[in-house]
Amino acid sequence: AAWQATEKVNAELFTLTYGAIVRQVLADYEDCVPEANAKLDAMGRSIGGRLIEEFNAKNEQQRCVDFRDTCETIAGVALRMFLGVGGHCADWNADHTSCLVVMETNPLADFVELPERYRDLSYGQMLCGVIVGALEQVQTRATCEWEKDALRGGDGFAMRVTLVGQIDTPYPFDD
Amino acid sequence: MASPAPSASDRGGEVSEAALEFLLAELVNAQRERGEDGRRVMTRAGFDVGVKLAERCARVRPTKSRPLDRFLPILFVCKDWWTRCFKKRVDNLKTNNRGVYVLTDESFAWMRRVRAAGRTLEEEAAIARAECDARAAFPCGVIRGTLAALGLESNVSAETTPLSPGGGAKVAFTVRLKGAEGGPS
């Protein structure tokens, strides 16, 4: 339902714009891949912090009850709402603190082929940052990394999301 | 190399407007400190995107033997390109018939979530204005790149008018074709 209520734009423009940003980040860090990965991650966190408001405004969903519920919401609702792609959770560990968020397609990575010298570039790292940044806003500390990345020889796209802990914050009276 | 994943874009896929606007805001954030240089970087990045976009979607292309009428690429941007990117046409197109075109969008999609926190209304208005202005560099580049790919060299500038703090902006893009009066020669 949230997807229908969302203003949409052509994915091509999004994909090309993302590509331009990755190229610019590489240029800004003079092709230093680890620094570029870190910058993309930081940009993603910054987006995640704001994206959560948009998400809450468009979803009347109740608070997620636990981490499992949270990950299902990311995979099943948030990915669809923002990127128009379907996803699901897989490969949960026994105590439900870590899972794979599998994406059916990845609009960030369309028409992309990484040259050999960027072998270690985590091209879609911004998306991992977005998830970590958004979860932080709901008092959840987590890590997120690509576990399968088709740009680096994986079969498809999947992120490993792992719960680190809850963030205790006083109620934000002056938000 | 792995077999390519199915492409969302090739299927006419869509993403949320918010996602694209968040990207653009981060591009601006990353270049903010660099002033004029940052502006050039964003225009350049936009130009590359415009060229690729035109290559992917333009039905009309110039050839040596059949140069396009100069007006066609402009119409292409106002109608096809805008519809493809923003699901609407440009709201208004004006020209002096001497190579200067003004394309107005009453509520430009990439500025709907501009945040302006300030102590006074005036301060917020100034911040919103500066932010919209910074965000305009990239689309100026995209338009210029699209026109370049269709064989028209131009300069593109933008005038943004925030509608209210945080409420988007009206943007007038001025395209000056190369060789036009008051344009690059």
Interface residues (C-beta under 8 A of the other chain):
Chain A: T6 E7 K8 V9 N10 A11 E12 L13 F14 T15 L16 T17 Y18 G19 A20 I21 R23 Q24 V25 D28 K39 M43 S46 I47 R50 L51 E54 M81 F82 L83 G84 V85 E104 T105 N106 P107 A109 D110 F111 E113 M126 A150 G153 G154 D155 G156 F157
Chain B: M1 A2 P4 A5 P6 S7 A8 S9 D10 G13 E14 V15 S16 E17 A18 A19 L20 F22 L23 L24 A25 E26 L27 N29 A30 V41 A45 G46 D48 V49 K52 L53 R56 C57 R84 C85 F86 K87 A109 R113 R115 F138
